[in-house]
């Protein structure tokens, strides 16, 4: 599969932003491998991740399956879909639309989402890609839960990291796995 270094660098950057975690240590690669399994139920070994990130040498040729799994992990349909969305030659951070990007939010802004069947949540932005659940209907997410997320994309599953519920340890979590989000809306700070 023909890829460029800039495309791979964008993929790695998107993964780190999605997890709100830099991938630099051996434990980070183990964490990433586990996160990929949690979201996709597909396996990429930590040693493959290490080669992809340049932590160890020996990954001059990319396997198509590795790129496909990693882009599905981010919520894209395929590697080609990822490239289409970010733009092969563009250095801009083009993203899917319609969507809400955490980079464009102000502290206190609200994001409202819904997914099938009959699930709705409203999140308040705390800054630095962190959110708190303000309202939750028919969802495993509960009022007061906190998590990190950088993109809310219509018709795509919502992937959140470091979900903290009560005193439980943080976990990665996804919603809308069948059909994606039905609604994504940014609400201003003044909206109740």
N, C-alpha and C positions, 0 to 999 in steps of 0.2 A: 504494500500500500504506500503510495507516494504521499508524504506529508512534509511540511516544512517545520523548521525549528520554532518559528513564531506561532504556528498552530498548536504545537505541543506545549509551548510555554503558556499560551492562553488557556489550554485545557487544565494544566496544573494550577494556574492562578485561580481559575473558576472553582476547582475542587477545594483549594485552600480557603477561598472566600466562603464557599458553601458550608464548610465545616467550621469556619471561624477559627482556623488553626493552621499554623505553618507546619509543613511536613519536612522535618529536618533530622529527627533522631530515629533510631531503630524502633523505639516504641511507637513513634508516630506512624511508621509504615505498618506496624501490626494493627494499630487502631484503624487506619484507613482500610486495610484489607477486611477487617471486621465490619466496618461501616458499609463497604460495598456489598458484602454478603447480606447484611441486614436489609438494605434497600432493594437489591436486585435479585437476591437468592442465587447469585452467580459468584464464582470464586476467582479472585486474582490474588496470587501469593504476595506476601510482603517482599519477597526477593525480586519479583517482577516490578513491583512499585519502586523498589530501591534503584533498579536499573533505569526505569523511566525517569526518575527524578535526578539521576546522575550521582546518587549516593554511592553506587558501585559501578564499575565499568562493564560494558558489554551489551548495550542496547541500541545498536545503530539502526536496526530494522524493527519497525513496529509491527506487531501482529494486529491484523484487522479486528480480531475478536477482543483484544484488550481495549482498543479505542472504542469499540461499540459498547462494551460493558461500562466503561468509565463515563461515556456520554449519557447512557441510560441512567446511570447513577445520579447525574445532574438533572435528569428530567427531560432530556432530549430524546427524540425517537431513534436517532442513529448518529454516527460520526458525520455523515453528510449533512444531516439536519443541523448539527452543532456548527459545522463550517458555514452553512447557509446563514445561520442566525448571527454569527459573529463577523462574517465577512472574511473571505480567504485572504485578501490583501490589505484590508483595512486595519489600522491600529486603534480604531475607535472601539469602545466597549458596546457595540450594537447588541441589543437583546431582543427577545421575543416581544410581540405585542398582540393583544393588549396585556399589560402587566403593571405591577407596581414594584419599583426597585427601591430597596432600603436606602440607597445612596441619595435618592431624591426626596426623602422624608425629613421632617423636622421633629425634634423631640415633642411628644404629645400628639402627633398625628395618629389617626386611627386607620386601620385597614380592616375591611369587612370582607369575609370570604364565605362561600357555601359550597357544599358538595353533596352528592347523592348518598343515601336517601335522606333528605330533609335535615341536613346538618348545617349549622351556621355558627360562625365565631366572629368576634370583633377583637382585634388586637391593638394595643397602644404601643407606639414606638418609644423606646427608652433611650435610644442612641446607640451608636456602634453596632448596628444590626441586631440589637436585642429588643425583644418584644415581651409584653405581658398580656395574658388573656383577660380581657375585660368582660366579655359575654361569651357564653357557650351554650348551644342548644343541641341535644342529641349527639354529643361528641365525647370521646375519651379525654379530650382536652378540658380542663376545668379552670374556672375563674381563679386567677392568682398564679397559674403556671407561667413560667418564663422559658424563653427559648431564643435561639439565634436563627435568622433567615435573611437571605439577601434578595430573593426574587419570589414574587407571587404571580404565577402565570396562569391565565385563563386556559382551561381545557387541558392543563397538565397537573400531575400530582404535586402536592405541596410537601417539600422536604425541609424538615427543621432539625437543627442540631442542638445538643445540650439542653434538651427539654428537662426542666426540673419540676416535679410534682411532689408536693408535700416534702417529706424528708428522704425521698427515694434518690438514689444516685442518678446523675444526668444520663439521658439516653438520646439516641437519634430516633426520629419518628417521621412517618409520612401519613398523609391523609389524601383522600380522593384518588386512591390507586386505580379504581375502575371509573374511567371517564374524566378524571381530573377535576379541577375546580369549576363550578358552574357560574360563580360570581367572584369578581375581584374588584374592589372599589376602595379608593383612597378617600378618607373623610378628613376634613380639616379639624384642627384642634378644638374649634368652638362648637362642633357638632356633638350632641349628647346621644 
